[in-house]
Amino acid sequence: MTVPTEFDNRSVTIMRECAFKAGLIKQMTSPRLKFTTEPEAGAINCMSFLKDLNVGVEKTFMLVDCGGGTVDLTTRRLLKDNKLGETIKSRGGDCGGSFVDDNFIEFLASKVGQSAIDLIRKIHYSQLQYAVQEFCRRAKYPFTGQENDFKPFELDLTEYFPDIKQYVKGSERVEMEKEEWNIELKFDDVKKMFDPVIEKIIELISKHLDESNDVSAMLLVGGFSESKYLQELISQKFQDRLQNKIYFPEHPATAIVEGAVKYGLNREVIATRVLKWTYGTDVARKWKSDDPEERKLPGSNQVIEFSQLIECEKEIPINKVVSRIFTPGCIFQRKMGLDIYITEEHDADFCDSPGVKLLGKWSIKLPITLGLRPVLFLLVFGEIEISAIAINLETGRKHKTRFELLEL
């Protein structure tokens, strides 16, 4: 199953829960369900094109997945044995093709008033969706950015929205009655719907290229990458920088699905991934003189700090294991929890420092025995999902940990 690159482990867990409730897997923790990101799936599918672009072993390429909601980017290095490694952390942005549709709706609102559009969206949502579909068919899909290729056309609002007259008030109503409830869609109108979205995509690509100077080629997939106008502007912007090695595969809309199938058949094709977040947990240590006084725990000389488990922006092999040994705080403790925190920074002082978020909780039951009762936690990184094993070092017994999904 594919997910956007900006999904964190909590979001992926929600997807797993949905798959379970839909009957796609028989158990919530079923190992049969595996995840890959959308740009990673696209990169896998495009490996067959690399030879045509002279991208050999140890060379890198950028994959840009221009979907409906998001645009996701990943930079991959072609390894020997036809495998892929990730070189820098992937990134994404909310600038997919559906935002052109949103701009079309804003254009309608400028003609009939925002309140009228809000009422139509609330009461006649299917009518609004039909109008958007017609806009896509007549304007969005064929738009090339060349005025000679564009033929202005009129939209009869009463055809798409039979009840619209009762929703339009004031000056907008006067103007619409004058135009007999017709709106003309001109070249500049459509261009203005595209331009701010494509500008965000170009900015996203530029930032990603700046962080990976050795990119040999760029490939674009996803439904929105079929736009001739998008293709033209991206080619103009980056053709010199990439020496014209910009490739738009045939059938880009199916590239993600095809790549996901190929990944399912051979998951070893992905050798390394780059972590997008720094992971850590909360541990107690002795209070230091340079610690804030308010950080000291009541009745003790201790403070809870953020203890890094693994750092962001590091390229790690699949199934990278991070181990930590923890002991319960008192002999009466019946359960041990491991809270996992994430941050986009390389480290943090405390678990409530700016930018630090609680991702989730693992917990295991502890035996009723005397002694330290140390527990070895093994966290496995490199996959899209984090897996965990807890081992009681006194008994050698392995415990299945439980991921507690937090309320969003």
N, C-alpha and C positions, 0 to 999 in steps of 0.2 A: 504494500500500500504506500502511495506517495503522499508526502506532506510538504507544505511550504518550508523554505529554509529557515524562516524566523520562528517556527514552532519550537518551544522548549519541551522538556520531558513531560511536564504536566499536560501540555496540549496533546502530545502524542498518546498519553495515557487516556485522555478523553476519547481519542479516535479508537483506541483499543477497546474501550468500554462500549462504544457505539457498534463496533464490529461484533462484539460478543452479544449485545442485545439484538442485533439484526440476524443472529444465527450463523454468521460467517465462521465463527470458531466455537468449539464446544465448551472451552474453559477460558476464563478471563486471562490466564497466564499462558495460554497455548503458545508453544514455540513455533507453531506453523505460521503464525502471522509475523511477518517481518516488515520493517519500514525502511524507506529510502526517501531522500528529499527529491523534490521535483527536478531541480537542476542536475542533481547527480544521475537520476534516471535518464535525463536528456543527454548527459555526457556519455553515458554507457552506450546509448543508442547511436551516437554520432562517432563512435570510435572507428567505424568502417570508412568514414570520410577523411580521416586524418592523413592517410597516405596521399590522397589527392592534393592536400594542402601542404605536403612536405613536412608534416609534423612527425618527427621520428622519436625514438626512445630518448628519454630524459628531456624532451621538449615539452613546453606547456601550452595549453590553449584555454580560452575562456568560453564558457557556455552561458548564454543569456536566455533564460526562459521567460518569454513575454506572454503571460497568461491573461485571464480575464480580470482577476482581482489584483494579483501581485506580479512583480517582475523580480525574479530570483537569479543571482549570479554565482557561479563557482569557477575557480581556476584549478585545473587539473594537470598533472604531469603524467605523461605516458611512460610506463615502466616496462621492463622486460617481461616476457611471458604474457604480454597483452593485458596488463593490469593498470589500474589508475591510482595515483596518489593525489591527495589534496595539498595545495601549497600555502594558501592563506585562507582565513575563515571566510565562509560564504556570507553573502549579504542579500538583502531583499528590500523592496519598497512597495508601497501601495500606489502603483501607477500603471496598472494593467489596462486592458482594453475597455473594461466596464466603466472606467472613469471618463472615457469619451462619451459613453451613453449618458452618464450623469450630467455631463456638460450640455448634452442635447436637451435633457429635462430642464436644466437651468435656463436654456434658451427659450423653451416653451413658457417657463415661469415669467420670463421678462416680457412676454407678450400678453399673457392672460392673468398674471399676478400669482405670487407664491401661494396665497391662501387657496386659490382655485386648484392648483396642482396638488397641494396637500390634501384637499378633499377628494380629488380624483384618486390619489394614491391610497387613501383610506377606504373609500367606498367602492371604487371601480379599478382596483389594482390591475386586473387582467387587461383592461382597456389600455392602461398606461404601458404595460408590457408589450402589447400588440403594436402600439405606436413606436416604441423603441425598436422592435423587430423590423418594422417597415423602414425606419430610419437606417438601420444597419444594412438592409438589403439594397436600398436605393442610394445611400450616400456613404456610409462608413466603409463598407467592404470594397466598393469600386474606387474610392478616393485615392488619387495618385499624387495630389499636391500640384498638379498642372491645371491651370485654369481652362486651357483648351479642351481638356478631357472631361470637364464637369458641365453638366447641364442643369441649370436651376430648375426647381420644381416646386409646386405648391402642395401644402398639406391642408386638406379640408378638415378642420377640427371637429365639425359635427359628424363626420364619418367615423372618426376614431373615438370621439367622446360624445355620444348622442345627448347627454344631459349637461353638457358643459355650460350652456347659456345661463343656467340657474346658479352657477358657481362664480361667474365672472362679474365683478362690480366696478364701479367708478370709472376712471379714465380708460382703463384697459377695456372695459365693455364698450365704451364709445368708439374706441379705435377698432376693435374687432367687428363691430356692426358696420363700420365704414368699409372694412375689408371683406365684408360678408363671410366672416369667420374662416378666412383663408390666410395661411402664413406661407410666405415665399422663403424657401431655403436657398441661399446664394453660396457661391464658392467661399467668400470670406467668412461666412457664418460657420461653415463646416471646418474650415482651416483653424478658426479660433477654438473649436472644440478639440482638435487634435494637438495643437502646438504646446499648451502647458503640460500635457501628459507626456509628450515625447521629450520635452525639455527635461523633465524629471528623470526619464530613462537615460538620457544622454549624460546627465549629471551623475547618476548612479554608476554607469559604465566608466566614466572618467575617473571617479574616485577609486574604483576597483583596479583600473589599469595603473593608476599612480602607485598603488601598493604592490603591484606585481609587474615590474618593468620588463620581464623577459617573456611576455606572452607572445607566442608565435602566430596565433590565429584566433579568430573569434567566430563562433557559430551561434545562430539565433534559432530558437525553436519556440513552440507555443502558438496558440491560435492568433494572438495579436501580431506575431512576427510575420504573418502573411500580408499585412498591410504594406502596400507598395510605397506609401508615403513614409512610413516608419523605416522601411528598408533604405529608401533614398537618403533620408536625413542622417541615418547612422553611417551609411557608406561615405557620404560627404565628410562627416566629422572625423572618422577614424581611418579612412583608407590610407592616408600617408603614414600614420603612426603604425599601422599593421601591414604596411606594404601590400595593400589590396587583398590580404588574406582574411576576408570576411565572407562567410558562407551561409547561405540560406537554404537548408535542405528542402527537398520535396516533402510534402505532407508534414509540415512542422507541427500541426495540431495533434498528430498521433505520436510524436516522438517520445513524449513522457510515458505514455502507456506502453509503447513498445520497449522502452528502456527498462521499465519496471518489470516486465515479463522476463527480459534477459537477465536482470539482476536476480529474480526469483529462481531462475534456472542455474545461475552460477554466481553465488554471492562472493566468491573469492576474487572476483574481478576488481573489487575495491580493496586496496592494500592499506591505505592510510586515510585518516580524516583529521581535520583541524578543529579543535574545540572552539566553540563560540563563546563559552562562558568559563569563568573560574569557579570551581566547585569547592565548597568548604563545609565544615560542621562546627558546632559550638562545643567548646571544651572549657573546663575550669582550670585555672592556673593561679599561682600566687600573685597577689596584687603588687605592682611595682610603684615606686615613688613617682614616676612620670605618668602613671595612669590617673584619669580623672577620679576624684574622690567619690563621686556619685556612682561610679562603676563597681565599687566594692560591695560584695554581697552582704546582706544583713547578718550580723553575728559571726562573720568569718573574715579571713584575710585573703579572700579569693575574688577573682573576676572572671566573667565569661567572655572568651574571645573567639574570633573567627579563625579557625585553624584550616589552612588551605590543604585540600586533598589533591588537586591537580589544577594547573594554570591554563588560562585561555590562550588562544593563538599558538598553541603547540601542536605540531604534527605528530600524531601518535598512531601506532599500528592498531589494527582491529583487535579487539579483545585485550586491550591494555588493562592490566590489573593493578589497582592501588589498594594496599592493605594497611590497616590500622588496628592496634590492639586497644581495647577499652575495658575498664573495670567499673562495676557499679559504685555509686557514691556511698552506699551503706549496706549492711548485711541483710537488712529487711527488704531490699529492693527486689520485686518480683518480675519486673519487666525492664528491659533496657531499650531505649530508643536512640536512633541516630537521625538527627534532623539535618537535612541537606539544604544548603544555601547556595545561591548562584549570584554572580556579579559580572558585569562586562569589564570591570577593572581587573588588573593583574593580581591584586590582593586587596585585603580589607583588614581593618583593625578589629572591628566588632560586627556582630551579626545584624545590628540595626544601623550600620554605617550607611551613608547615602548610596543608593544604587544596589544595595544587597536585598535579595528577595528570598523568602522561604519557599523552596521548591516542593518539598514533601518530607515525609517521615517514614523511616523504616523502624520496625520494632520486633523484638523477640522475647519470649518468656525465659526467665532465668530459673535454674533449679534451686531448691531450698537446701543449700549446703553452706558450711562455714568456709572461710577463706576469701580470696580476692575474686574468684569466679571470672577470670579474664575471658573476653570474647574477641575473636578475630573477625573483623569485618573485611570482606573482599568486595570491592566495587569494580565492576568491569565496564570500562569506557571504550569508545571507538565505534560502537554501534549507535544507531539513532536513539535507542532506548538504553538506559542504564540498568544493568542487572546487578544483584547483590546476593552474597552468601555470608552467613554468620556461622562461625564454628566455636563451640564451647571448648576451650583449650584444656579444661580439666577432664572432660569426658570424651572429647573427640567427636561429639555429635554435631552434625550439620543441621542448621535451622533454615527453613525457608523464610525469607523476610517478606514483609507485607508492605506494599506501597500505599500509604494513606493519601488518597486524592483530596487536596484541600479545596474548600469552597472558593470559587472565583468571585 
